[in-house]
Amino acid sequence: MFTLLRYFFLLRPAAMLIWRLMLDRRVPLAAKIIPILALAYIISPIDLVPDFLPIRGQLDDIFVTVILLGMFLMLAPWSVIMEHATGRSSGDSGDAKKFKGKTIDGEYRLEDDEAQ
C-alpha cells in the first residue's frame, strides 16, 4: 500500500516537469509531439491490448505511456530538464557568488623540502 502511495507522490512532480518542458521554447517541437501522442493513446479506443481485459488492458496503456514519456525526456535538452527539475538556471553554480574582483595571472611551483 505504501509503495503504491510513494509512486503516486512521484507522479505529480514528474507531471509538473513534463508540463514545464512542454511550455519551454528551448525544447524542440518534434519532442513536444510525443507527450501529445501518449495522451492520444490513453484516450483512444484503439489499443495494443483491449481495455476490457482485466489488468492487461490497462498495463499496456501504462507501458506505452512510460516509453513515450521517456523518449520525450531523452529528446529534450539535458540542461533544460535540469533547470526545470532543480529550479536553477544552467549557469548557476548553486550558492557560489559571482567573483567581482580583478584576476591576476601568475605561475607557481611546488617544491618538496625533503628532496633537497
N, C-alpha and C positions, 0 to 999 in steps of 0.2 A: 504494500500500500504506500509506504513512504518513498519507495523507489519511483513509483509512478508519479507521486506528488513532486518529487525532485525534478523529473523531466518536464512536468508542467511549468515549474518556475523557470526552467531554462528556455522554454518556448517563447515567452514574452520578450526577453532581451534579443533573442535571435530574430524574432519578427520585427522588432524595432530597428535592428541593424539592417535587415533587408529593405525595410521601408525607407530608411535614410539613404541607403545606397541607390535605391530607385529614384530618389529625388535629386541625387548629386549629378551635376553635369559632367564630372570627370569620368564617370562610368560609361563605357561605350553603349550605344543604342542596341547593338546586337546582343549584348549581355542582358540588357533590360527586358528583352523579349522573353527570356527564359522563365522568369517567375510568372509572367502572364500566361505562358503555356502551361506551367504547373497548376495554376488556378483554373485554367480552362479544362485541364484533365480531371481535376477533382469534381468540377461542376458537370462535366459532360456525362451523358448516359452511356457512352461508348467506353468500355474498359477492356484491359487485358483479361481480367478475371471478373465475371459479372458480380455486381454488388449483392445479389440475393443469396449468394453462397456465404454462409456464416464465417466470419473471421477472415478467410482468404480473400473475399471480395474487398474488404477494407484494407487489408495488408498490402495489396498491390497498389492502391492509391497512395499509401504512406511511402512505399518503396520508391515509386516513380517520382513523387514529390521531393523526397530527400535527395535522390540522384540529380534531379533538375536544379534544385537549390544549391547543391554542391558545385554543379557546373557553373552556376551564376557567380558563386564566390570565387571560383578559380579564374573566371574571365575578368572579374573586377580588379583594378589595380590594388596591390597589397598595401601601399601607403594610404590609400583612401579608406580601405577596410580598417586599418589600424587607427586611423584618425577618428573614424566614427565609433569604433569599439572602445577606445580609451578616452575619447573626449579631448585629445590633444592634437595640435597640428603636427604634421610630419617633421617640421623643422624644429619643433620644441623639444628640448632635452630634459624635460621634467622640471625640477625645482632650480636648476642651474640658472644663474642670472647672466645676462649678456655682458661681456667684457667691454668696458668703455674707455680703457686707458690706452697708452701707447705701447706698441710692440717693439722690442729691441732684439735684433738678430745678433746671435753670438755663437761661439763654439765652446765646447767644453771637452775635457779629457779626464778620464778616471785613472788614478794611479794607486797602485797597491803598495802600502807602506812596507810590508814584509818582503816584497820581491827585491828590494834594493839592498 
